[in-house]
C-alpha cells in the first residue's frame, strides 16, 4: 500500500514582514528592515521580463 505524503506548509508570519504596495491591486511582503524601493523595482523588472516572453515578435519573411 502506498502512503500519502503530508504537505507541511507553514504560512509566513505577516507581523514580521513589511508590506510594499506596488499598485492599487498588488502588495508584496518583504523582510522587515529591507529597502522597499529596491523590492518594488525588482518586482517590476520581473513582471516586465515575463510580459516580454509572452509577447513574441513576428519575424518578417523575406521574399
N, C-alpha and C positions, 0 to 999 in steps of 0.2 A: 504494500500500500504506500502511496506517495503522500508525504506530509507537506502541508502547505506552509510556506514561509510567512511569517508575520511581518508586516510593514511597520517598523517603529520609527515614525517621523514625528519629530517634535517641532511645533511651530515656534518661530523666534519670539522672544520677549520684546514687544514694541516699546516698553518703557525704557529699555536700554538702548534704543535706536533713535536716530534723528530723522525727522520727516523732511524730504525735499520735494517741493512742488514744481513739477516740470511745466505743466499747463493746467487748464481748468479741470481736465479729467484724469491726469496722470500724477501719481505720487510715488516716490521711491523712498526706501528707508536705508540709511547708511549708518555706520558706526558713529557713536556719539563722539564728537570732537573732530570728525573728519571734515574736509573742505566741501561745503555744499555746491559751490560754483564749479569745482572740478568734477564732482559727481554728475551734475547736470550736463556739463559739456561732454563727458564720456558717454552718458546715456544717449544724448542726441546724435553723437557720432556713430554709435552702434546702430541706432534706428535708421539713420541715413544710409549706412552701408547695406543694411537689409533691403531697403527700398530700391537701391541701385541694382541689387541682384535680381529683384523681382521684375524690374522694368528692363527688358532686354532690347537693345537697339537693333534695328534691322540693317543688315548689310546690303548695299546696293549691288545688283548683279550687272557686271559689265557685258555689254553685247558685242 
